[in-house]
Amino acid sequence: MATSNDLKNGMVLNIDGQLWTVIDFQHVKPGKGGAFVRSKLKNVLSGKVVDRTFNAGVKVETANVDRRDMQYLYRDGDDWVFMDNVSYDQFPVPDAVVGDNSRYLLENQTAQVAIHEGVPIIVDLPASVEIMVTYTEPGLQGDRSSGGTKPATLETGAEIQVPLFLESDTKVRVDTRDGSYLGRVND
């Protein structure tokens, strides 16, 4: 148990038997009346996002979540198999838990997996990944870095927008949160 004053981003709460992750929170102390905490919560299973307000000092039940660094090994049907970097145990993670992170997940890549009661519930990728562009239309003479963008297909099959000068078989850095192009990687 914790109080509403202890809320932090990424904390997992157990509210009415469902697990919710704190996305955002704000302590508010109005001129009149008591203080309260305004929060944005995301349901771990369904992905639904709701706004919830707690009075200051109210007890909230926290879920016991173990966050571990794991290495992605391979895909097995609808499961993604991860290996714990410390114990070398392998965990199958359902496709629904990996979700959109699959767009930037490469074999042997390290990700943080949150486990609740032996069940993986959240997969967090690093903020950016280095990934190869497998196909994009060729650039034209005169295309510069400050120009427009064009679609490019990554080695995972995801499509992002890249500058016009970029060519196929180029390694790029991509933001995993919004899929934006961050720059070329010079090996």
LINKADA-V224773 format. One record per residue. RES is the residue in one letter. PHI is phi in whole degrees, -180 to 180 (999 if undefined). PSI is psi as a letter, one per 40 degrees, with the letter a starting at -180 (999 if undefined). OMEGA is omega in whole degrees, 0 to 359 (NA if undefined). Layout:
RES_PHI_PSI_OMEGA + RES_PHI_PSI_OMEGA
This chain:
M_999_i_176 + A_-138_i_176 + T_-99_i_180 + S_-63_d_178 + N_-72_e_182 + D_-91_e_183 + L_-60_i_178 + K_-139_i_176 + N_-61_h_179 + G_91_e_179 + M_-68_i_180 + V_-107_h_181 + L_-109_i_175 + N_-109_h_182 + I_-118_h_180 + D_53_f_177 + G_79_e_178 + Q_-116_i_180 + L_-92_h_180 + W_-130_h_177 + T_-99_h_177 + V_-78_h_178 + I_-89_d_184 + D_-153_i_176 + F_-148_i_180 + Q_-148_h_175 + H_-83_h_182 + V_-122_h_177 + K_-126_g_182 + P_-70_i_179 + G_-65_d_179 + K_-115_i_177 + G_88_i_184 + G_-85_i_179 + A_-72_i_177 + F_-150_i_180 + V_-118_h_177 + R_-96_h_184 + S_-135_i_174 + K_-118_h_184 + L_-117_i_178 + K_-119_h_178 + N_-68_h_185 + V_-64_d_184 + L_-84_d_185 + S_-92_d_181 + G_84_e_181 + K_-66_h_180 + V_-110_h_179 + V_-132_i_172 + D_-96_h_181 + R_-141_h_180 + T_-113_h_177 + F_-118_h_172 + N_-69_i_181 + A_-62_h_176 + G_83_e_179 + V_-70_h_180 + K_-79_h_176 + V_-125_i_182 + E_-86_h_178 + T_-95_i_178 + A_-90_i_178 + N_-80_h_183 + V_-117_h_179 + D_-102_h_179 + R_-97_h_182 + R_-130_i_172 + D_-79_h_181 + M_-132_i_180 + Q_-104_h_177 + Y_-76_h_183 + L_-100_c_185 + Y_-163_i_179 + R_-99_h_180 + D_-131_g_183 + G_67_b_178 + D_-92_e_182 + D_-110_i_174 + W_-111_h_185 + V_-97_h_179 + F_-113_i_178 + M_-118_h_177 + D_-65_h_183 + N_-71_e_181 + V_-100_d_185 + S_-94_e_182 + Y_64_e_174 + D_-74_i_179 + Q_-104_h_181 + F_-124_h_172 + P_-79_h_180 + V_-113_h_182 + P_-61_i_180 + D_-56_d_182 + A_-64_d_180 + V_-75_d_179 + V_-67_d_175 + G_58_b_182 + D_-68_e_178 + N_-62_e_180 + S_-63_d_181 + R_-66_d_185 + Y_-126_e_184 + L_-97_h_180 + L_-109_i_177 + E_-60_i_180 + N_69_e_178 + Q_-83_i_179 + T_-92_h_177 + A_-138_i_177 + Q_-98_h_181 + V_-113_h_178 + A_-95_h_183 + I_-121_h_178 + H_-123_h_181 + E_53_f_176 + G_80_e_182 + V_-115_h_176 + P_-66_h_183 + I_-120_d_183 + I_-142_h_172 + V_-120_h_178 + D_-112_h_177 + L_-87_i_172 + P_-60_i_182 + A_-61_d_177 + S_-142_i_178 + V_-131_i_174 + E_-99_h_188 + I_-146_i_185 + M_-88_h_172 + V_-85_h_182 + T_-89_d_179 + Y_-151_h_169 + T_-156_i_179 + E_-60_i_179 + P_-65_i_178 + G_-75_i_180 + L_-107_i_177 + Q_-58_h_179 + G_99_e_177 + D_-69_h_181 + R_-123_i_184 + S_-65_d_182 + S_-92_e_182 + G_-79_a_182 + G_-84_a_180 + T_-130_i_177 + K_-143_i_179 + P_-73_i_176 + A_-138_i_178 + T_-99_h_180 + L_-90_i_182 + E_-64_e_177 + T_-87_e_182 + G_99_e_179 + A_-72_i_178 + E_-115_h_177 + I_-133_i_176 + Q_-97_h_180 + V_-129_i_177 + P_-63_i_184 + L_-61_d_184 + F_-76_e_185 + L_-71_i_181 + E_-117_i_176 + S_-63_i_180 + D_61_f_176 + T_-114_h_178 + K_-87_h_182 + V_-127_i_175 + R_-103_h_183 + V_-124_h_176 + D_-76_h_184 + T_-76_e_181 + R_-78_d_183 + D_-128_e_177 + G_74_f_182 + S_-87_i_178 + Y_-75_h_181 + L_-107_d_180 + G_155_i_176 + R_-81_i_176 + V_-108_h_178 + N_-96_h_181 + D_-82_999_NA
